[in-house]
């Protein structure tokens, strides 16, 4: 009889529950886990393909050092010693601002960030670059102003909503809510509910929608301003809700009074009556909104997130049942870092602030290439592949080649690893204890700590172990007394008392507390990540403790230990908390505890989003007359996690450029032929797919391809076509959904 073990998928932020059969280092069989309370037996094709993530020939097994153009195997001791020495040398010569960390754990392994960020801070630097700042920080910045903290994201209450507005979100393919296809199917087939989609393409989600507004690419912010103007002119705003929960509305009304709605919708290429009806439904139904990369990676990214927040607020849908609610969490995805605070760092040469505690990867090439003593010189990359994941591959290659020190920590020998001075093997997601902290449930708080289900191959370590090893060699660790190691082997409550006593007696120990915990309790438990989980639960804020009590965990000093034991006993995951649905605004941290819709810094930007200005800005460039959507979610891509193309061997045409038939005919192009796509940043060769879902003048290429396996690149790397300077003016988010291009026959 097969021995099925509980685990989860690490291919996207939903982390659906899985069961696997393994043998040694290999995953042999996979099936959805029906006992996972969050996914309930749901998963997509990607989750069922995780053996290809675990079992492939690019796996790293030993530390490597570049010598000339080749790599040689070295010991962990040599790797730690040499990397530490080079970091100390660079820091002493160029200062802490010359050092950066790029990581955070991707889609399923977040515990490394607890150690990586603390190691960076101990070296004196704040420069943490993460994927969050590649996609979401404009939205986080807006939420920081409207809700009081950048980490207070809002999610649609899809179980209770009567109208789900998918704006720039193709949820059928990208998921991003639990059981996405089940949920979208249920809403679209329910005669009492509505699925509304705003998307240039007739996407897989739009095909199932009750209403589809096929917006002109790049005009979402203009549409949002027009919809707000319509609602206010018609008097559809929720005045009672606004009086109780919203502040600043009077200050922003001039943005929408006398706005040329019809002129705006002409630019958007949308019918006035259709938009008016969507605005009415949004204002009068129990509605919610799910924006995605079609907004966050498009023109006016941050301003559009702001307009969408206003739209939800005036309709009374933020914090309302069936609307956009604030979920609870054990650990937020990042920290609140208000750029108005003098303590918040900015990038040295490009002057972008940290948002959610992270900096935008788009500026890395400029920060490296800049002249001056404070240019970025040493980069530690962990669980990330900038050479395929971030904009402007060509600029990244040039910049990374200039670094004095590039260290990559990863499961596989990636494109970034090939440029590195040192490559350190990490345990895979299925060889270690790890978890994700995505908060996509309401009111419950779900948590699953994945257990090791396969044995490591070679000498890989948990990323947290690697960070601890580097901290040791860097001289950042305090001298830990043997008594603390001894206490870690006994009762954990006694250990906790000993740990606090040690931290209070040694300032260095307090500063490096996660590392001390990882070295002592981590050694006893066999995992620094497990030790970090225990520590989080002991030091959880009162708000989480109250949520845990609502989930049945008795309040008091032993609550954290009780939750820790419950997590270990439930490898399929469990509810560890529940927010108070009767107090949906309890988490607000604005001064007046209301939704603040007046953001002074964005008023001029919003004013500029007007019909005449947008019409001029959208005039086609003769050299690049088409608009490229650089990044499309399909069943056949998984960022850069799946490196062996064999995982798609049962699929045809996995990486194509999709084009409208009229655009193809105008260029004498035919379906299936190879074409060249050119932009300001570069060019790629790719197969053409003539597609009924495409918008006229708009072409689409999926992301996550161009990976090199056995010396051959499979598919086109779309980030050869994206310029790192083509970005949002406030958050530096890349504008991947609006890249001027041209397509020509080879």
C-alpha positions as CSV (number, residue, x, y, z in Angstrom):
1,X,0.0,0.0,0.0
2,X,1.4,3.4,-0.9
3,X,2.5,5.7,1.9
4,X,0.8,9.0,1.0
5,X,2.3,12.1,2.8
6,X,0.8,15.5,3.3
7,X,2.4,18.5,1.7
8,X,1.5,21.5,-0.5
9,X,2.1,23.0,-3.9
10,X,4.8,25.7,-4.2
11,X,4.0,26.9,-7.7
12,X,1.7,29.8,-6.8
13,X,0.5,31.7,-3.8
14,X,-2.5,29.4,-3.2
15,X,-0.3,26.6,-2.0
16,X,-3.0,24.0,-2.6
17,X,-2.8,20.9,-0.4
18,X,-1.2,17.8,-1.9
19,X,-0.4,14.2,-1.0
20,X,2.7,12.6,-2.4
21,X,4.3,9.2,-2.6
22,X,8.1,9.4,-2.4
23,X,11.2,7.2,-2.6
24,X,14.4,8.6,-1.3
25,X,14.9,12.0,-3.0
26,X,12.2,11.5,-5.6
27,X,8.5,12.3,-5.7
28,X,6.8,9.4,-7.5
29,X,3.0,10.2,-7.3
30,X,0.9,13.3,-6.5
31,X,-2.8,13.8,-5.8
32,X,-4.8,16.7,-4.3
33,X,-5.3,16.5,-0.6
34,X,-9.0,16.4,0.3
35,X,-8.2,17.0,4.0
36,X,-6.6,20.4,3.4
37,X,-9.1,22.8,4.8
38,X,-8.2,25.6,2.4
39,X,-8.1,23.8,-0.9
40,X,-10.4,20.8,-0.1
41,X,-9.1,18.5,-2.8
42,X,-8.6,21.3,-5.4
43,X,-5.4,21.8,-7.3
44,X,-4.4,22.7,-10.9
45,X,-2.1,21.0,-13.4
46,X,1.0,22.7,-11.9
47,X,0.6,21.1,-8.5
48,X,0.3,17.7,-10.1
49,X,3.5,18.3,-11.9
50,X,5.7,19.0,-8.9
51,X,7.8,15.8,-9.5
52,X,9.4,17.8,-12.3
53,X,10.4,20.5,-9.7
54,X,11.9,17.9,-7.4
55,X,13.4,15.4,-9.8
56,X,15.6,17.0,-12.5
57,X,19.3,17.1,-13.5
58,X,19.9,20.8,-12.7
59,X,19.6,20.2,-9.0
60,X,22.4,21.6,-6.9
61,X,24.1,19.3,-4.4
62,X,27.3,20.9,-3.2
63,X,28.7,24.5,-2.8
64,X,30.3,25.8,-5.9
65,X,33.0,28.4,-6.6
66,X,33.6,30.0,-9.9
67,X,37.2,29.7,-11.2
68,X,37.6,31.4,-14.5
69,X,34.6,30.2,-16.6
70,X,34.1,27.0,-14.7
71,X,32.8,26.0,-11.3
72,X,34.5,23.8,-8.8
73,X,33.1,22.0,-5.8
74,X,34.1,23.4,-2.4
75,X,33.3,22.7,1.2
76,X,30.7,24.6,3.2
77,X,33.5,25.8,5.5
78,X,35.4,27.3,2.6
79,X,32.3,28.9,1.1
80,X,31.3,30.5,4.4
81,X,34.8,31.7,5.1
82,X,35.4,33.2,1.7
83,X,32.0,34.8,1.3
84,X,32.2,36.3,4.8
85,X,35.6,37.7,4.1
86,X,34.6,39.3,0.9
87,X,31.4,40.8,2.4
88,X,33.5,42.3,5.3
89,X,36.0,43.7,2.8
90,X,33.3,45.3,0.6
91,X,31.5,46.7,3.6
92,X,34.6,48.2,5.1
93,X,35.6,49.8,1.7
94,X,32.3,50.9,0.4
95,X,29.9,51.0,3.3
96,X,26.8,49.0,4.1
97,X,24.8,50.6,1.3
98,X,26.9,48.6,-1.2
99,X,25.3,45.3,0.0
100,X,21.9,43.9,-1.0
101,X,19.8,40.8,-0.4
102,X,17.4,39.6,-3.1
103,X,15.1,37.0,-1.7
104,X,12.1,36.2,0.4
105,X,11.2,32.6,-0.4
106,X,9.2,32.8,-3.6
107,X,5.7,31.2,-3.6
108,X,6.1,28.7,-0.8
109,X,9.3,29.0,1.3
110,X,9.1,32.2,3.3
111,X,11.0,31.4,6.4
112,X,14.3,32.3,4.9
113,X,13.3,36.0,4.9
114,X,13.3,36.0,8.7
115,X,17.0,35.2,8.6
116,X,18.0,36.9,5.3
117,X,16.6,40.3,6.3
118,X,18.1,40.1,9.8
119,X,21.5,39.2,8.4
120,X,21.2,42.1,6.0
121,X,20.4,44.5,8.8
122,X,23.2,43.1,11.0
123,X,25.5,44.1,8.1
124,X,24.1,47.6,8.3
125,X,22.1,47.6,5.1
126,X,18.4,47.9,4.4
127,X,18.5,47.0,0.8
128,X,16.1,44.0,0.5
129,X,14.9,43.6,-3.1
130,X,12.0,41.2,-3.5
131,X,9.4,40.0,-5.9
132,X,6.7,41.9,-4.0
133,X,8.2,45.1,-5.3
134,X,8.1,43.7,-8.8
135,X,4.3,43.5,-8.7
136,X,2.4,44.8,-5.7
137,X,4.1,47.7,-3.9
138,X,2.1,50.5,-5.6
139,X,-1.0,48.9,-4.2
140,X,0.7,48.4,-0.8
141,X,1.7,52.1,-0.7
142,X,-1.9,53.2,-1.4
143,X,-3.2,50.9,1.4
144,X,-0.6,52.3,3.7
145,X,-2.2,55.7,3.2
146,X,-5.9,54.7,3.1
147,X,-5.8,52.0,5.8
148,X,-2.8,53.1,7.9
149,X,-0.4,50.2,7.3
150,X,1.0,49.0,4.0
151,X,0.6,45.3,4.9
152,X,-3.2,45.6,5.4
153,X,-4.1,44.2,2.0
154,X,-7.8,43.7,1.2
155,X,-9.2,40.7,-0.6
156,X,-12.6,40.0,-2.1
157,X,-15.0,38.1,0.2
158,X,-15.8,35.8,-2.7
159,X,-17.9,33.4,-0.6
160,X,-20.4,36.1,0.2
161,X,-20.2,38.5,-2.7
162,X,-23.0,38.9,-5.3
163,X,-20.8,40.6,-7.9
164,X,-17.1,39.9,-8.4
165,X,-15.3,42.4,-10.6
166,X,-12.2,40.9,-12.0
167,X,-10.1,43.9,-13.2
168,X,-6.9,43.0,-15.0
169,X,-7.2,39.5,-13.4
170,X,-7.5,36.3,-15.4
171,X,-8.2,34.2,-12.3
172,X,-9.1,31.1,-14.3
173,X,-5.4,30.8,-15.2
174,X,-3.5,32.7,-12.5
175,X,-5.7,31.5,-9.6
176,X,-4.9,33.9,-6.7
177,X,-7.9,33.0,-4.6
178,X,-8.5,29.6,-3.0
179,X,-10.1,27.1,-5.4
180,X,-10.2,29.7,-8.1
181,X,-11.8,27.8,-10.9
182,X,-14.4,26.3,-8.6
183,X,-15.2,29.7,-7.2
184,X,-15.4,31.5,-10.6
185,X,-17.5,28.7,-12.0
186,X,-19.9,28.9,-9.1
187,X,-20.3,32.6,-9.4
188,X,-20.7,32.6,-13.2
189,X,-23.3,29.8,-13.1
190,X,-25.3,31.3,-10.2
191,X,-28.3,33.3,-11.6
192,X,-28.3,35.5,-8.5
193,X,-24.6,36.5,-8.9
194,X,-22.6,38.3,-11.5
195,X,-19.0,37.9,-12.8
196,X,-17.8,41.1,-14.4
197,X,-14.4,41.3,-16.2
198,X,-12.4,44.3,-17.3
199,X,-9.6,43.1,-19.6
200,X,-8.5,43.9,-23.1
201,X,-8.5,40.2,-24.0
202,X,-11.4,37.8,-24.0
203,X,-9.4,35.8,-21.4
204,X,-10.4,32.5,-20.0
205,X,-12.1,34.3,-17.2
206,X,-13.8,36.8,-19.5
207,X,-15.2,33.9,-21.5
208,X,-17.2,32.9,-18.4
209,X,-18.2,36.4,-17.4
210,X,-21.7,37.9,-17.4
211,X,-20.3,41.2,-18.5
212,X,-16.9,41.8,-20.2
213,X,-15.6,45.3,-20.8
214,X,-12.9,44.8,-23.5
215,X,-10.9,47.9,-22.5
216,X,-8.3,49.5,-24.7
217,X,-4.9,48.5,-23.3
218,X,-3.4,51.0,-20.9
219,X,-6.6,53.0,-20.1
220,X,-7.6,51.4,-16.8
221,X,-6.9,54.5,-14.7
222,X,-9.0,56.6,-17.0
223,X,-11.9,54.2,-16.8
224,X,-11.6,54.1,-13.0
225,X,-11.8,57.9,-12.8
226,X,-14.8,57.9,-15.2
227,X,-16.7,55.2,-13.1
228,X,-16.2,57.2,-9.9
229,X,-17.5,60.3,-11.7
230,X,-20.6,58.4,-12.9
231,X,-21.4,57.1,-9.4
232,X,-21.0,60.5,-7.8
233,X,-23.0,62.3,-10.5
234,X,-25.9,59.8,-10.2
235,X,-25.9,59.9,-6.4
236,X,-25.2,56.2,-6.1
237,X,-22.5,56.6,-3.5
238,X,-23.2,55.0,-0.1
239,X,-23.6,58.1,2.0
240,X,-24.3,56.4,5.3
241,X,-21.2,54.2,5.0
242,X,-19.1,57.2,3.9
243,X,-20.2,59.3,6.9
244,X,-19.2,56.5,9.3
245,X,-16.1,55.0,7.7
246,X,-14.5,57.4,5.2
247,X,-12.6,60.6,5.6
248,X,-11.3,63.0,3.0
249,X,-14.0,62.6,0.4
250,X,-14.7,66.4,0.2
251,X,-11.1,67.0,-0.6
252,X,-11.2,64.7,-3.7
253,X,-14.6,65.6,-5.1
254,X,-13.0,68.2,-7.5
255,X,-11.2,65.4,-9.2
256,X,-14.5,64.0,-10.5
257,X,-16.8,67.0,-10.7
258,X,-17.5,68.0,-14.4
259,X,-15.2,65.2,-15.6
260,X,-15.6,64.4,-19.3
261,X,-16.9,60.8,-18.8
262,X,-18.0,60.3,-22.4
263,X,-14.7,61.6,-23.7
264,X,-12.8,59.3,-21.4
265,X,-14.8,56.3,-22.4
266,X,-14.2,57.1,-26.1
267,X,-10.4,56.9,-25.4
268,X,-11.0,53.6,-23.5
269,X,-13.0,52.4,-26.5
270,X,-15.9,51.4,-24.3
271,X,-19.7,52.0,-24.6
272,X,-21.0,54.6,-22.2
273,X,-24.2,52.7,-21.3
274,X,-22.2,49.5,-20.6
275,X,-19.8,51.2,-18.3
276,X,-22.6,53.1,-16.6
277,X,-24.4,49.8,-15.9
278,X,-21.3,48.3,-14.4
279,X,-20.8,51.3,-12.2
280,X,-24.5,51.1,-11.1
281,X,-24.2,47.4,-10.3
282,X,-20.9,47.9,-8.4
283,X,-22.5,50.7,-6.3
284,X,-25.9,48.9,-5.6
285,X,-25.0,45.2,-5.4
286,X,-23.1,43.3,-2.7
287,X,-20.0,43.7,-4.8
288,X,-16.2,43.1,-4.5
289,X,-13.2,43.7,-6.7
290,X,-10.1,41.6,-7.6
291,X,-7.4,43.7,-9.3
292,X,-4.3,42.0,-10.6
293,X,-1.2,42.5,-12.7
294,X,-3.3,44.0,-15.5
295,X,-3.5,47.0,-13.1
296,X,-0.3,46.7,-11.0
297,X,1.9,46.3,-14.1
298,X,0.2,48.8,-16.3
299,X,0.2,52.5,-17.0
300,X,-0.5,54.7,-13.9
301,X,-0.1,51.7,-11.7
302,X,-0.1,53.3,-8.3
303,X,-2.6,56.0,-9.3
304,X,-5.0,53.3,-10.6
305,X,-4.8,51.4,-7.3
306,X,-5.7,54.7,-5.6
307,X,-8.7,55.2,-7.8
308,X,-9.8,51.6,-7.2
309,X,-9.6,52.2,-3.5
310,X,-11.7,55.3,-3.8
311,X,-14.2,53.4,-5.9
312,X,-14.6,50.7,-3.3
313,X,-14.9,53.3,-0.5
314,X,-17.6,55.4,-2.1
315,X,-19.6,52.2,-2.9
316,X,-19.3,51.1,0.7
317,X,-17.6,47.9,-0.2
318,X,-14.4,48.0,1.8
319,X,-14.7,46.1,5.1
320,X,-18.3,45.1,4.2
321,X,-19.6,41.6,4.0
322,X,-19.3,40.3,0.5
323,X,-17.0,43.2,-0.3
324,X,-13.2,43.7,0.0
325,X,-12.3,42.6,3.5
326,X,-9.0,42.8,5.5
327,X,-7.8,39.2,6.3
328,X,-5.9,38.2,9.4
329,X,-2.4,36.8,9.4
330,X,0.2,35.1,11.6
331,X,2.9,37.1,10.0
332,X,2.5,40.0,7.5
333,X,4.2,39.7,4.1
334,X,6.3,42.8,4.9
335,X,6.7,45.7,7.2
336,X,5.2,49.2,7.1
337,X,7.8,51.6,5.7
338,X,6.4,55.1,5.3
339,X,8.7,57.2,3.0
340,X,7.8,60.3,5.0
341,X,9.7,58.8,7.9
342,X,13.4,59.9,7.8
343,X,14.4,56.4,8.9
344,X,13.0,54.9,5.7
345,X,15.8,54.3,3.3
346,X,15.8,55.2,-0.4
347,X,17.9,53.8,-3.2
348,X,21.1,55.8,-3.5
349,X,21.0,56.7,-7.2
350,X,17.4,56.2,-8.3
351,X,15.9,57.6,-5.1
352,X,13.0,55.1,-4.7
353,X,11.8,54.4,-1.1
354,X,11.3,51.1,0.5
355,X,7.6,50.0,0.4
356,X,6.6,47.1,2.6
357,X,10.2,47.1,3.7
358,X,11.4,46.1,0.2
359,X,13.0,47.8,-2.8
360,X,12.1,47.4,-6.5
361,X,14.2,45.0,-8.5
362,X,13.8,47.3,-11.5
363,X,16.4,49.7,-10.2
364,X,19.1,47.2,-9.4
365,X,21.0,47.5,-12.7
366,X,21.3,51.3,-12.3
367,X,22.3,51.0,-8.6
368,X,25.1,48.7,-9.7
369,X,26.3,50.6,-12.8
370,X,26.2,54.0,-11.1
371,X,29.5,55.7,-10.5
372,X,30.5,56.5,-6.9
373,X,31.6,54.8,-3.7
374,X,28.1,53.8,-2.7
375,X,27.2,51.9,-5.8
376,X,25.8,48.4,-5.2
377,X,28.7,46.0,-5.2
378,X,27.7,42.7,-3.4
379,X,24.4,40.9,-3.9
380,X,23.1,37.8,-2.1
381,X,20.4,36.2,-4.2
382,X,18.3,33.5,-2.4
383,X,15.4,31.6,-4.0
384,X,15.2,34.0,-6.8
385,X,16.3,34.1,-10.5
386,X,16.6,37.8,-11.5
387,X,18.0,36.8,-14.9
388,X,14.6,35.4,-15.9
389,X,12.2,36.9,-13.4
390,X,12.9,40.6,-13.6
391,X,12.7,43.2,-16.3
392,X,15.5,43.8,-18.8
393,X,17.6,40.6,-18.8
394,X,20.3,42.3,-20.9
395,X,20.8,45.1,-18.4
396,X,20.8,42.7,-15.6
397,X,23.5,40.6,-17.3
398,X,25.7,43.7,-17.8
399,X,25.2,44.9,-14.3
400,X,25.7,41.5,-12.5
401,X,28.9,41.0,-14.5
402,X,30.2,44.2,-12.8
403,X,29.6,43.0,-9.2
404,X,32.5,42.2,-6.9
405,X,30.4,39.5,-5.2
406,X,27.3,37.6,-6.4
407,X,26.2,34.7,-4.3
408,X,23.2,32.6,-5.3
409,X,21.4,30.2,-2.9
410,X,19.0,28.0,-4.8
411,X,17.7,24.5,-5.5
412,X,18.8,24.5,-9.1
413,X,21.7,25.8,-11.2
414,X,19.8,28.8,-12.6
415,X,20.7,31.4,-15.2
416,X,21.6,33.7,-12.2
417,X,23.7,31.0,-10.6
418,X,25.7,30.7,-13.8
419,X,26.8,34.4,-13.4
420,X,27.6,34.0,-9.7
421,X,30.9,33.8,-7.9
422,X,29.5,31.3,-5.4
423,X,26.5,29.0,-5.7
424,X,25.1,27.4,-2.5
425,X,22.7,24.5,-2.6
426,X,19.4,24.9,-0.8
427,X,17.1,22.1,0.3
428,X,14.1,21.9,-2.0
429,X,10.6,22.7,-0.7
430,X,10.0,19.0,-0.1
431,X,13.3,18.3,1.8
432,X,12.8,20.8,4.7
433,X,10.3,22.4,7.1
434,X,8.9,25.5,5.5
435,X,5.7,27.5,4.8
436,X,4.1,30.5,3.1
437,X,2.4,33.5,4.8
438,X,0.0,34.5,2.1
439,X,-3.3,35.7,3.7
440,X,-6.1,34.7,1.3
441,X,-8.8,33.6,3.6
442,X,-11.5,35.4,5.5
443,X,-12.4,35.3,8.3
444,X,-10.3,32.2,9.1
445,X,-6.5,32.3,9.2
446,X,-5.0,29.2,7.6
447,X,-1.5,27.8,8.2
448,X,0.4,24.8,7.0
449,X,3.9,23.9,7.9
450,X,5.2,21.6,5.2
451,X,7.2,18.7,6.6
452,X,10.1,17.0,4.8
453,X,8.8,14.3,2.6
454,X,12.0,13.5,0.6
455,X,15.6,13.0,1.6
456,X,18.2,15.6,0.5
457,X,20.5,14.8,-2.3
458,X,24.1,15.8,-1.6
459,X,24.8,18.5,1.0
460,X,22.1,21.1,0.7
461,X,21.0,23.1,3.7
462,X,17.9,25.1,4.7
463,X,18.4,28.7,3.6
464,X,18.1,29.7,7.2
465,X,21.1,27.3,8.1
466,X,23.1,29.1,5.4
467,X,22.3,32.5,6.8
468,X,23.3,31.3,10.3
469,X,26.6,29.9,8.9
470,X,27.4,33.2,7.3
471,X,26.5,35.2,10.4
472,X,28.9,33.0,12.4
473,X,31.8,33.7,10.0
474,X,30.9,37.4,9.9
475,X,31.3,37.6,13.6
476,X,27.7,38.7,14.1
477,X,26.7,36.0,16.6
478,X,27.0,36.3,20.3
479,X,28.8,33.5,22.4
480,X,25.9,31.2,23.2
481,X,26.3,29.5,26.6
482,X,26.0,25.7,26.7
483,X,23.2,26.0,29.2
484,X,21.0,27.4,26.4
485,X,21.8,24.4,24.2
486,X,21.0,22.1,27.0
487,X,17.7,23.9,27.7
488,X,16.7,23.5,24.0
489,X,16.8,19.7,24.4
490,X,14.2,19.9,27.2
491,X,10.9,21.6,28.0
492,X,10.3,24.5,25.5
493,X,8.7,26.7,28.1
494,X,11.9,26.4,30.3
495,X,14.0,27.1,27.2
496,X,11.9,30.2,26.5
497,X,12.7,31.6,29.9
498,X,16.4,30.8,29.5
499,X,16.4,32.5,26.0
500,X,14.9,35.7,27.3
501,X,17.3,35.8,30.2
502,X,20.2,35.4,27.8
503,X,18.8,38.1,25.4
504,X,18.4,40.6,28.3
505,X,22.0,40.0,29.4
506,X,23.6,40.4,26.0
507,X,22.7,43.2,23.5
508,X,24.2,41.3,20.7
509,X,22.0,38.3,21.5
510,X,18.9,40.5,21.4
511,X,19.9,41.9,18.0
512,X,20.4,38.4,16.6
513,X,17.6,36.6,18.5
514,X,16.3,34.6,15.5
515,X,19.8,33.3,14.8
516,X,20.3,32.4,18.5
517,X,16.9,30.6,18.3
518,X,17.9,28.9,15.1
519,X,21.2,27.7,16.5
520,X,19.8,26.3,19.7
521,X,16.2,25.2,19.4
522,X,16.7,24.8,15.7
523,X,19.5,22.2,16.4
524,X,17.2,20.4,18.8
525,X,14.2,20.4,16.4
526,X,16.4,19.7,13.4
527,X,15.3,22.9,11.6
528,X,15.9,26.6,12.2
529,X,12.7,27.2,10.3
530,X,10.8,25.2,12.9
531,X,12.5,27.1,15.7
532,X,11.5,30.4,14.0
533,X,7.9,29.3,13.8
534,X,7.9,28.5,17.6
535,X,9.5,31.9,18.3
536,X,6.8,33.7,16.2
537,X,4.1,32.0,18.1
538,X,5.6,33.0,21.4
539,X,6.0,36.6,20.5
540,X,2.8,37.0,18.4
541,X,0.9,40.3,19.0
542,X,-2.3,40.5,21.0
543,X,-4.4,40.9,17.9
544,X,-3.3,37.4,16.6
545,X,-3.8,35.9,20.1
546,X,-7.3,37.2,20.1
547,X,-7.9,35.7,16.6
548,X,-6.4,32.4,17.8
549,X,-8.8,32.3,20.8
550,X,-11.7,32.7,18.4
551,X,-10.4,29.6,16.6
552,X,-10.4,27.6,19.8
553,X,-6.9,28.1,21.2
554,X,-7.2,29.0,24.9
555,X,-5.7,32.3,25.8
556,X,-2.7,32.5,28.1
557,X,1.0,31.9,28.3
558,X,0.8,28.4,26.7
559,X,-1.3,29.4,23.7
560,X,1.7,29.7,21.4
561,X,3.0,26.3,22.4
562,X,-0.5,24.8,21.9
563,X,-0.7,26.3,18.4
564,X,2.8,25.0,17.6
565,X,1.9,21.5,18.7
566,X,-1.4,21.6,16.7
567,X,0.5,22.7,13.6
568,X,2.9,19.7,13.9
569,X,0.0,17.3,14.4
570,X,-1.8,18.6,11.3
571,X,0.5,18.3,8.3
572,X,-2.4,19.1,6.0
573,X,-2.8,22.5,7.7
574,X,-5.4,24.0,10.0
575,X,-7.2,27.1,11.0
576,X,-5.1,28.9,13.6
577,X,-7.2,32.0,14.0
578,X,-10.3,33.9,12.9
579,X,-10.8,37.6,12.7
580,X,-13.8,39.2,14.3
581,X,-16.4,39.7,11.5
582,X,-18.4,42.0,13.8
583,X,-15.4,44.4,13.8
584,X,-14.3,44.6,10.2
585,X,-12.5,47.9,10.7
586,X,-10.6,46.9,13.8
587,X,-7.3,46.5,12.0
588,X,-7.3,50.1,10.5
589,X,-4.4,52.1,11.7
590,X,-5.2,55.5,10.3
591,X,-5.3,58.3,12.9
592,X,-9.1,58.6,12.8
593,X,-9.7,54.9,12.3
594,X,-11.4,55.6,9.0
595,X,-10.5,54.9,5.3
596,X,-8.5,58.0,4.2
597,X,-9.3,58.6,0.6
598,X,-7.4,61.9,0.3
599,X,-3.7,61.3,-0.6
600,X,-2.1,64.8,-1.4
601,X,0.8,63.4,-3.3
602,X,-1.5,61.8,-5.9
603,X,-3.9,64.6,-6.7
604,X,-1.9,66.1,-9.6
605,X,-1.3,62.6,-11.0
606,X,-5.0,61.8,-11.0
607,X,-5.8,65.2,-12.6
608,X,-3.4,64.4,-15.4
609,X,-5.4,61.2,-16.3
610,X,-7.8,63.0,-18.5
611,X,-9.2,62.3,-22.0
612,X,-7.1,64.7,-24.0
613,X,-3.9,63.9,-22.2
614,X,-4.4,60.1,-22.4
615,X,-5.4,60.3,-26.1
616,X,-2.1,62.0,-26.8
617,X,-0.1,59.7,-24.7
618,X,-1.6,56.6,-26.3
619,X,-0.8,57.7,-29.9
620,X,0.9,54.8,-31.6
621,X,4.6,54.9,-32.1
622,X,5.4,54.3,-35.8
623,X,8.4,52.2,-34.8
624,X,6.5,50.2,-32.2
625,X,2.8,50.2,-33.3
626,X,1.6,47.3,-31.2
627,X,1.3,46.9,-27.4
628,X,2.8,43.8,-25.8
629,X,1.4,42.3,-22.7
630,X,4.7,40.9,-21.4
631,X,3.6,38.1,-19.1
632,X,0.6,35.8,-19.6
633,X,-0.6,33.2,-17.1
634,X,-1.2,29.8,-18.8
635,X,-1.4,26.3,-17.5
636,X,2.1,25.7,-19.0
637,X,4.1,28.3,-17.0
638,X,5.1,28.4,-13.3
639,X,7.4,31.4,-13.1
640,X,10.9,29.8,-13.2
641,X,10.2,27.0,-10.7
642,X,9.8,24.2,-13.2
643,X,13.1,24.2,-15.1
644,X,12.9,20.9,-17.0
645,X,10.8,21.4,-20.1
646,X,9.7,17.8,-19.8
647,X,6.9,18.9,-17.5
648,X,5.2,20.3,-20.7
649,X,6.0,17.4,-22.9
650,X,2.3,16.5,-23.2
651,X,1.4,20.0,-24.3
652,X,1.8,21.7,-27.7
653,X,2.5,25.4,-28.4
654,X,3.5,26.2,-24.8
655,X,5.2,29.5,-25.6
656,X,3.8,31.6,-28.4
657,X,3.0,35.3,-29.1
658,X,-0.8,35.6,-29.4
659,X,-2.1,38.1,-32.0
660,X,-5.4,39.2,-33.4
661,X,-6.2,37.9,-36.9
662,X,-6.5,41.4,-38.4
663,X,-3.1,42.4,-37.1
664,X,-1.6,39.2,-38.5
665,X,-3.2,39.8,-41.9
666,X,-2.0,43.3,-42.1
667,X,1.6,42.0,-41.7
668,X,1.1,39.0,-44.0
669,X,1.8,36.7,-41.0
670,X,0.3,33.2,-40.6
671,X,-0.5,31.0,-37.6
672,X,2.4,28.8,-36.6
673,X,5.2,30.7,-38.3
674,X,8.3,32.0,-36.5
675,X,8.3,35.8,-36.0
676,X,10.6,38.4,-34.4
677,X,9.2,40.6,-31.6
678,X,11.1,43.9,-31.1
679,X,11.0,46.5,-28.3
680,X,13.1,49.3,-27.0
681,X,14.9,46.7,-24.7
682,X,15.6,43.9,-27.3
683,X,14.2,41.2,-29.4
684,X,13.1,37.6,-29.3
685,X,12.1,34.9,-31.8
686,X,8.9,33.1,-31.1
687,X,6.1,31.2,-32.7
688,X,3.0,33.2,-33.8
689,X,-0.4,32.1,-32.6
690,X,-3.5,33.8,-34.2
691,X,-5.9,34.0,-31.4
692,X,-9.6,35.0,-31.2
693,X,-9.2,36.2,-27.6
694,X,-6.6,38.8,-28.6
695,X,-7.4,42.5,-28.7
696,X,-6.7,44.4,-31.9
697,X,-3.3,46.1,-31.7
698,X,-2.4,43.9,-28.6
699,X,0.0,40.9,-28.5
700,X,0.7,38.6,-25.6
701,X,3.7,36.5,-24.5
702,X,3.7,34.2,-21.5
703,X,6.4,34.7,-18.8
704,X,8.7,32.0,-17.2
705,X,10.2,30.7,-20.5
706,X,13.7,31.0,-22.0
707,X,15.1,28.8,-19.2
708,X,18.3,27.0,-20.2
709,X,18.2,23.2,-19.7
710,X,21.1,21.1,-20.9
711,X,22.5,24.0,-22.8
712,X,19.3,24.8,-24.7
713,X,16.9,27.6,-24.1
714,X,13.2,26.5,-24.3
715,X,10.7,29.2,-25.3
716,X,11.3,32.9,-25.4
717,X,12.4,35.0,-22.4
718,X,9.9,37.8,-22.4
719,X,12.1,39.9,-20.1
720,X,14.5,40.5,-23.0
721,X,11.7,42.8,-24.3
722,X,11.0,44.7,-21.1
723,X,13.0,47.8,-20.2
724,X,13.8,48.3,-16.5
725,X,13.3,52.0,-16.8
726,X,9.8,51.6,-18.2
727,X,8.2,51.7,-14.7
728,X,5.8,53.3,-12.3
729,X,6.9,56.7,-11.2
730,X,6.2,56.1,-7.5
731,X,6.8,52.4,-6.8
732,X,9.0,51.6,-9.8
733,X,6.8,48.6,-10.7
734,X,7.6,47.5,-14.3
735,X,4.9,48.3,-16.8
736,X,4.9,44.9,-18.3
737,X,1.2,45.1,-19.4
738,X,2.0,48.0,-21.7
739,X,5.2,47.6,-23.8
740,X,5.3,49.2,-27.2
741,X,6.5,46.6,-29.8
742,X,6.5,45.5,-33.4
743,X,6.2,42.0,-34.8
744,X,7.8,41.0,-38.1
745,X,8.4,37.8,-40.1
746,X,11.9,36.2,-39.7
